[in-house]
Amino acid sequence: MSPTSGTLLTLSTYVLSRTGKDARARLAERLARRGLRLWHATVLSALDTYGAQVKGELAARLDIHTTDLARVVGDLAKAGYVTCAQRPEDRRLIEVALTPEGRSALTGISAELTAVDDDLLAPLSAAERLVLESLLRRLFAHICRPPGGVGLD
């Protein structure tokens, strides 16, 4: 049961948290239909955006523990969505790359994510969506900025 009025709704952090929980549940449900989880989609998207990545760099970029990343990458490799290969110059480094099958899966996943966005943001006009997206990206850049460092790359 969700409150529809009262003090809680005056707290932006509460509203963001509840909205985020609902959005995450909707995304998870859509991805589960494809036998995937949120981290699978995140890793595929990161590889599409940034190209092949060494596991440690990818884990740091996504702020995920290396053990958890290894499990996700293993799932994706088993599905044929990514390849894992040792770097010739340093065989200790394992590079993860998106396969054509992974790129195809990502296209389907992207359509699912867009459908969730459209459903979740249905009460907003196109102009309001642009404003919300801009504000959320500013907040995200603010919270993701390392102390004394620069923003997101």
Buried (B, 14 or more C-beta within 10 A) or exposed (E): EEEEEEEEEEEEEEEEEBEEEEBEEBBBEBBEEBEBBEBBBEBBBBBBEEEBBBBEBBBEBBEBEEEEBBEBBEBBBEBEBBBBEEEEEEEEBBBBEBBEEBEEBBEEBBEBBEEBBEEBBEEEEEEEBEEEEEEEEEEEEEEEEEEEEEEEE
